[in-house]
Amino acid sequence: MIDTDISQRHVLITGCSSGIGYCAAHGLKKRGYPVIASTRKPADVERLRDEGLDCIRLDLDDPRSIDQAVDQVAEKTGRRLYGLFNNAGFGQPGAVEDLPREVLRRQFETNVFGTIDLTNRVLPWMREAGEGRIVQNSSVLGFVSLAYRGAYNASKYALEGLYDTLRLELEGTDIHAVLIEPGPIASRFRANAFAAYQRNIDLQNSAHRENYLAMEKRLTRQGPAAPFTLPPEAVLEKVIEALEHRSPRPRYYVTFPTYLFGILKRILSTRSLDRVLLKITRDELNNGQ
């Protein structure tokens, strides 16, 4: 573990309005880190400030918002940012053939382009300081794919490719690029995904209409999103290790499904893995899970 006083190690976290980001912001602050939380909506900024967090507005879809946020972080930290936890993102449900170009672009604007833009803005500060941790909240869907999640799958695959490359390019420095790959985590992810689905998918004219109707039950279902769902504190535990271990792992799995699919990805043929993934989709559609 690191031996430097963590009270001097600023950490910027994106997507803090709820779920994993909210838990990480409060958890790291409680641990002693000077945390700068960020969120897209001004009302959430005020709410988090009222809760005692140092919070700024940051919309990853808007380069001007990123400019303003980076300027604020520079002023608050003197360009000494030890940790960046890229957590912000959302899932756009829908069959690949039902994803208009602009919808796919919006998925990538938030999950990939804005995330990497922010990363590239603060990476020179870490080089100047000679240290830093860039932690990316990815997903089990960054290395296996499930049906009707094509836009989200693709965005997470893209992030994993970029981070694998970044890790190689940072070799020889004390700046570490780390991927955290959760499976199901208790959060507002399903509610936000359902809203994106309603906005952007043409249910009535889709060849997948019947499957969408079954999918709606899963997205609006009360209770855990899936078996083996864990609370966001499970991700926080890995974020802490990524920030504090002298040599953090390139990847941290969270939840049983991620460990399981990490093994299956290595030992099964593509067709055999497809059969497992298709069974999961059928079970979801049949059971509304």
Buried (B, 14 or more C-beta within 10 A) or exposed (E): EEEEEBEEBBBBBBBBBBBBBBBBBBBBBEBEBBBBBBBBEEEBBEBBEEEEBBBBBBBBEBEEBBEBBBEBBBEBBEBBBBBBBBBBBBBBBBBBEBBEEEBBEBBBBBBBBBBBBBBEBBBEBBEEBEBBBBBBBBBBBBBBBBBBBBBBBBBBBBBBEBBEEBBEEBEEEEBBBBBBBBBBBBBEBBEBBBEBBEEBBEBEEBEBEEBBEBBBEBBEEEEEBBEBBBEBEBBBBBBBBBBBBEEBBEBBBBBBBBBBBBEBEEEBEEEEBEEEBEEBBEEBBEEBB
